Amino acid sequence: MKFRGHAHRSLDDKGRLILPPEFRDAIRDELPDAVIVLTIFDKHVIGITPDQWNKLERELESIKSPSRELQNTIRLLNLGYTETPVGKQGRIAIPAHLRKSGKLDKDVVVIGAGRRLEIWSAEAFEDLLDQDYDVSTELAENNVSLPF
């Protein structure tokens, strides 16, 4: 399952969000129970499949002597863990603890980030767009070339 693109959305008073139709359809087509895992990562909320979560958990548990930073990241991932069903119209409930951690108020942006979806506050999304990234060396070192 791949998520691409983005959509501006609004949370309702109960913290529910309607996913973009293409995200909803991808989830409902590939996951029989249409449940995703939400958690906090890098100050925004991410959504992944339960299988992706299980794989991540196994990989993290296999790390010997994780740094304090990684231990804290693992704590944040685990404390944020929430399984949420995706309704027929693509509505999901974002629990209060994730809304607080991700600084999600009314206006949010749902972003396709490849194998996961991300939910950003509208303000943080604008900040992301305003940043300047020079990843040309890293791309070259990994033999990735953008078709220009």
Disulfide bonds with the S-S distance in Angstrom:
none
